[in-house]
Amino acid sequence: MAKTLSSHSFSKKELDTRKLQARQNVIEPHADRQKPKYYQGFLLQQDAGGYFVLKPSPTPPTMIREDLPHSVGYALALTRDN
């Protein structure tokens, strides 16, 4: 009795193409028509940690970082300019 084995190999280029296609499915804000976005009067900013605003502290020049939930920051970033 013979057993059949099958294999499939992926090239690095094919895997990179799949990753690129997956990233393209995510809606990103359009940089060419974006004005700065504000949350409660403070500039909305983003880094690797997520969306945040910097508020002045009682002792200048220190700023206090207030992290926002991803859903709130993402929704603000996607709002269209008027």
N, CA and C atoms as an extended XYZ file, in Angstrom:
246
Properties=species:S:1:pos:R:3:atomname:S:1:resname:S:1:resid:I:1 pbc="F F F"
N         0.837       -1.169        0.000 N   MET     1
C         0.000        0.000        0.000 CA  MET     1
C         0.891        1.245        0.000 C   MET     1
N         0.690        2.124       -0.967 N   ALA     2
C         1.517        3.314       -1.107 CA  ALA     2
C         0.802        4.521       -0.522 C   ALA     2
N         1.569        5.379        0.095 N   LYS     3
C         1.028        6.627        0.638 CA  LYS     3
C         1.506        7.776       -0.233 C   LYS     3
N         0.610        8.715       -0.434 N   THR     4
C         0.958        9.873       -1.251 CA  THR     4
C         1.181       11.078       -0.346 C   THR     4
N         2.285       11.723       -0.529 N   LEU     5
C         2.599       12.948        0.206 CA  LEU     5
C         2.620       14.100       -0.786 C   LEU     5
N         2.109       15.220       -0.353 N   SER     6
C         2.181       16.390       -1.212 CA  SER     6
C         2.814       17.529       -0.443 C   SER     6
N         3.446       18.387       -1.160 N   SER     7
C         4.070       19.546       -0.518 CA  SER     7
C         3.858       20.769       -1.396 C   SER     7
N         3.924       21.902       -0.757 N   HIS     8
C         3.807       23.161       -1.475 CA  HIS     8
C         4.834       24.112       -0.888 C   HIS     8
N         5.564       24.763       -1.726 N   SER     9
C         6.567       25.709       -1.244 CA  SER     9
C         6.153       27.119       -1.641 C   SER     9
N         6.538       28.093       -0.825 N   PHE    10
C         6.228       29.492       -1.058 CA  PHE    10
C         7.527       30.251       -1.243 C   PHE    10
N         7.534       31.122       -2.203 N   SER    11
C         8.714       31.955       -2.380 CA  SER    11
C         8.577       33.185       -1.482 C   SER    11
N         9.688       33.792       -1.159 N   LYS    12
C         9.668       34.992       -0.324 CA  LYS    12
C         8.892       36.108       -1.019 C   LYS    12
N         9.022       36.212       -2.330 N   LYS    13
C         8.314       37.252       -3.077 CA  LYS    13
C         6.800       37.035       -2.980 C   LYS    13
N         6.358       35.809       -3.049 N   GLU    14
C         4.932       35.498       -2.952 CA  GLU    14
C         4.388       35.849       -1.563 C   GLU    14
N         5.152       35.545       -0.524 N   LEU    15
C         4.728       35.879        0.836 CA  LEU    15
C         4.677       37.392        1.040 C   LEU    15
N         5.676       38.108        0.508 N   ASP    16
C         5.680       39.571        0.627 CA  ASP    16
C         4.493       40.184       -0.111 C   ASP    16
N         4.144       39.613       -1.252 N   THR    17
C         2.992       40.112       -2.017 CA  THR    17
C         1.710       39.916       -1.216 C   THR    17
N         1.563       38.781       -0.567 N   ARG    18
C         0.375       38.519        0.255 CA  ARG    18
C         0.290       39.486        1.435 C   ARG    18
N         1.421       39.762        2.064 N   LYS    19
C         1.430       40.703        3.182 CA  LYS    19
C         1.033       42.101        2.709 C   LYS    19
N         1.552       42.507        1.553 N   LEU    20
C         1.239       43.819        1.000 CA  LEU    20
C        -0.249       43.924        0.686 C   LEU    20
N        -0.835       42.882        0.123 N   GLN    21
C        -2.262       42.882       -0.186 CA  GLN    21
C        -3.092       42.965        1.087 C   GLN    21
N        -2.666       42.300        2.147 N   ALA    22
C        -3.390       42.343        3.413 CA  ALA    22
C        -3.355       43.752        3.996 C   ALA    22
N        -2.221       44.446        3.865 N   ARG    23
C        -2.112       45.819        4.374 CA  ARG    23
C        -2.972       46.782        3.566 C   ARG    23
N        -3.132       46.506        2.280 N   GLN    24
C        -3.905       47.395        1.430 CA  GLN    24
C        -5.392       47.300        1.726 C   GLN    24
N        -5.836       46.230        2.374 N   ASN    25
C        -7.243       46.073        2.705 CA  ASN    25
C        -7.649       46.919        3.908 C   ASN    25
N        -6.679       47.469        4.636 N   VAL    26
C        -6.958       48.309        5.798 CA  VAL    26
C        -7.172       49.739        5.327 C   VAL    26
N        -8.235       50.364        5.786 N   ILE    27
C        -8.522       51.740        5.394 CA  ILE    27
C        -7.612       52.674        6.192 C   ILE    27
N        -6.868       53.485        5.502 N   GLU    28
C        -5.987       54.459        6.141 CA  GLU    28
C        -6.463       55.866        5.797 C   GLU    28
N        -6.229       56.801        6.688 N   PRO    29
C        -6.579       58.194        6.381 CA  PRO    29
C        -5.812       58.680        5.148 C   PRO    29
N        -6.447       59.525        4.369 N   HIS    30
C        -5.821       60.050        3.160 CA  HIS    30
C        -4.977       61.268        3.522 C   HIS    30
N        -3.684       61.125        3.412 N   ALA    31
C        -2.764       62.172        3.834 CA  ALA    31
C        -2.862       63.422        2.969 C   ALA    31
N        -3.251       63.285        1.705 N   ASP    32
C        -3.278       64.437        0.820 CA  ASP    32
C        -4.432       65.390        1.113 C   ASP    32
N        -5.449       64.973        1.823 N   ARG    33
C        -6.571       65.868        2.133 CA  ARG    33
C        -6.866       65.917        3.623 C   ARG    33
N        -5.830       65.807        4.424 N   GLN    34
C        -6.011       65.833        5.867 CA  GLN    34
C        -5.565       67.134        6.477 C   GLN    34
N        -6.409       67.675        7.299 N   LYS    35
C        -6.038       68.781        8.160 CA  LYS    35
C        -5.773       68.162        9.525 C   LYS    35
N        -5.058       68.846       10.405 N   PRO    36
C        -4.835       68.283       11.732 CA  PRO    36
C        -6.169       67.993       12.426 C   PRO    36
N        -6.244       66.868       13.102 N   LYS    37
C        -7.453       66.476       13.824 CA  LYS    37
C        -7.250       66.799       15.307 C   LYS    37
N        -8.334       67.189       15.968 N   TYR    38
C        -8.266       67.552       17.381 CA  TYR    38
C        -9.263       66.732       18.174 C   TYR    38
N        -8.877       66.403       19.408 N   TYR    39
C        -9.743       65.700       20.346 CA  TYR    39
C        -9.840       66.561       21.597 C   TYR    39
N       -11.008       67.077       21.876 N   GLN    40
C       -11.267       67.958       23.017 CA  GLN    40
C       -10.285       69.133       23.043 C   GLN    40
N        -9.989       69.680       21.866 N   GLY    41
C        -9.134       70.852       21.763 CA  GLY    41
C        -7.647       70.556       21.733 C   GLY    41
N        -7.247       69.287       21.781 N   PHE    42
C        -5.830       68.913       21.760 CA  PHE    42
C        -5.539       68.148       20.473 C   PHE    42
N        -4.357       68.365       19.903 N   LEU    43
C        -3.954       67.757       18.647 CA  LEU    43
C        -3.884       66.235       18.779 C   LEU    43
N        -4.568       65.536       17.878 N   LEU    44
C        -4.534       64.074       17.844 CA  LEU    44
C        -3.222       63.638       17.206 C   LEU    44
N        -2.519       62.716       17.874 N   GLN    45
C        -1.244       62.229       17.372 CA  GLN    45
C        -1.249       60.713       17.403 C   GLN    45
N        -0.347       60.098       16.621 N   GLN    46
C        -0.266       58.641       16.569 CA  GLN    46
C         1.185       58.213       16.534 C   GLN    46
N         1.482       57.136       17.253 N   ASP    47
C         2.785       56.500       17.165 CA  ASP    47
C         2.573       54.991       17.274 C   ASP    47
N         3.633       54.249       17.498 N   ALA    48
C         3.516       52.794       17.568 CA  ALA    48
C         2.628       52.346       18.727 C   ALA    48
N         2.500       53.161       19.752 N   GLY    49
C         1.672       52.822       20.906 CA  GLY    49
C         0.193       53.079       20.697 C   GLY    49
N        -0.171       53.786       19.637 N   GLY    50
C        -1.573       54.072       19.350 CA  GLY    50
C        -1.820       55.566       19.248 C   GLY    50
N        -3.072       55.942       19.400 N   TYR    51
C        -3.473       57.351       19.301 CA  TYR    51
C        -3.399       58.001       20.684 C   TYR    51
N        -3.005       59.290       20.715 N   PHE    52
C        -2.863       59.996       21.982 CA  PHE    52
C        -2.958       61.499       21.765 C   PHE    52
N        -3.130       62.226       22.872 N   VAL    53
C        -3.062       63.680       22.871 CA  VAL    53
C        -2.087       64.092       23.964 C   VAL    53
N        -1.437       65.226       23.761 N   LEU    54
C        -0.529       65.765       24.771 CA  LEU    54
C        -1.185       66.975       25.404 C   LEU    54
N        -1.314       66.922       26.728 N   LYS    55
C        -1.924       68.030       27.467 CA  LYS    55
C        -0.851       68.698       28.319 C   LYS    55
N        -0.914       70.016       28.473 N   PRO    56
C         0.086       70.684       29.300 CA  PRO    56
C        -0.094       70.326       30.771 C   PRO    56
N         1.015       70.178       31.466 N   SER    57
C         0.956       69.872       32.895 CA  SER    57
C         1.054       71.181       33.690 C   SER    57
N         0.765       71.126       34.983 N   PRO    58
C         0.867       72.327       35.806 CA  PRO    58
C         2.298       72.878       35.909 C   PRO    58
N         3.286       72.023       35.628 N   THR    59
C         4.683       72.467       35.699 CA  THR    59
C         5.293       72.472       34.300 C   THR    59
N         5.265       73.638       33.617 N   PRO    60
C         5.822       73.710       32.267 CA  PRO    60
C         7.298       73.379       32.281 C   PRO    60
N         7.898       72.895       31.270 N   PRO    61
C         7.407       72.583       29.928 CA  PRO    61
C         6.935       71.132       29.791 C   PRO    61
N         6.653       70.465       30.881 N   THR    62
C         6.241       69.063       30.841 CA  THR    62
C         4.857       68.916       30.215 C   THR    62
N         4.701       67.859       29.399 N   MET    63
C         3.415       67.545       28.788 CA  MET    63
C         2.958       66.178       29.302 C   MET    63
N         1.651       66.017       29.441 N   ILE    64
C         1.091       64.757       29.908 CA  ILE    64
C         0.463       64.052       28.716 C   ILE    64
N         0.863       62.814       28.505 N   ARG    65
C         0.321       62.027       27.402 CA  ARG    65
C        -0.946       61.321       27.872 C   ARG    65
N        -2.020       61.503       27.126 N   GLU    66
C        -3.272       60.814       27.429 CA  GLU    66
C        -3.592       59.892       26.257 C   GLU    66
N        -3.507       58.589       26.497 N   ASP    67
C        -3.789       57.617       25.451 CA  ASP    67
C        -5.288       57.530       25.203 C   ASP    67
N        -5.648       57.371       23.938 N   LEU    68
C        -7.045       57.235       23.551 CA  LEU    68
C        -7.292       55.799       23.105 C   LEU    68
N        -8.513       55.307       23.274 N   PRO    69
C        -8.828       53.988       22.730 CA  PRO    69
C        -8.613       54.003       21.211 C   PRO    69
N        -8.138       52.895       20.680 N   HIS    70
C        -7.832       52.829       19.251 CA  HIS    70
C        -9.051       53.173       18.402 C   HIS    70
N       -10.216       52.708       18.802 N   SER    71
C       -11.423       52.957       18.007 CA  SER    71
C       -11.742       54.455       17.924 C   SER    71
N       -11.507       55.191       19.003 N   VAL    72
C       -11.776       56.634       19.018 CA  VAL    72
C       -10.770       57.373       18.128 C   VAL    72
N        -9.493       57.081       18.301 N   GLY    73
C        -8.459       57.739       17.505 CA  GLY    73
C        -8.579       57.418       16.023 C   GLY    73
N        -8.873       56.168       15.711 N   TYR    74
C        -9.014       55.742       14.317 CA  TYR    74
C       -10.209       56.439       13.671 C   TYR    74
N       -11.324       56.528       14.402 N   ALA    75
C       -12.516       57.198       13.873 CA  ALA    75
C       -12.238       58.680       13.616 C   ALA    75
N       -11.528       59.335       14.536 N   LEU    76
C       -11.185       60.747       14.327 CA  LEU    76
C       -10.259       60.921       13.133 C   LEU    76
N        -9.305       60.004       12.960 N   ALA    77
C        -8.368       60.109       11.850 CA  ALA    77
C        -9.059       59.909       10.507 C   ALA    77
N       -10.151       59.155       10.484 N   LEU    78
C       -10.841       58.882        9.226 CA  LEU    78
C       -11.888       59.938        8.867 C   LEU    78
N       -12.217       60.852        9.777 N   THR    79
C       -13.229       61.857        9.467 CA  THR    79
C       -12.731       62.750        8.325 C   THR    79
N       -13.637       63.098        7.449 N   ARG    80
C       -13.273       63.938        6.293 CA  ARG    80
C       -13.153       65.400        6.695 C   ARG    80
N       -12.319       66.102        5.947 N   ASP    81
C       -12.181       67.544        6.148 CA  ASP    81
C       -13.393       68.234        5.556 C   ASP    81
N       -13.844       69.280        6.193 N   ASN    82
C       -14.971       70.038        5.650 CA  ASN    82
C       -14.518       71.140        4.729 C   ASN    82
